[in-house]
Amino acid sequence: MGVSLVITTVDSEAAAEKIAHAALDAGLAACVQIFPIRSLYVWKGAREDAREWRLEMKMRTTDYGALEAAILAVHPYETPEIVRVDAAGGFAPYLDWVRTAR
């Protein structure tokens, strides 16, 4: 069973916590880390400079569809960043924990 990292960003710490709790409560993530960040990007033709919160969720790859749906159910953005990065390797005991933590 594979392990993945899912990344998303939101506009407030409260929104980040809401997504984190939804993922953890549903057993879709073993760990969620939340970081304050600054994002510069182009949206609808205009350059944006925003303070955001980045979530990194460690999860079983097989749960991706359910995690994406859980994120979309509470995400405040029109087109949220939701990116899955599959782990090609890592510390075996940690990856085993991610696979079994619930």
ABEGO torsion letter per residue (X at the ends): XBBBBBBBBBABAAAAAAAAAAAAAAGABABBBBBBBBBBBBBGGBBBBBBBBBBBBBBBAAAAAAAAAAAAAABABABBBBBBBBBABEBAAAAAAAAABX
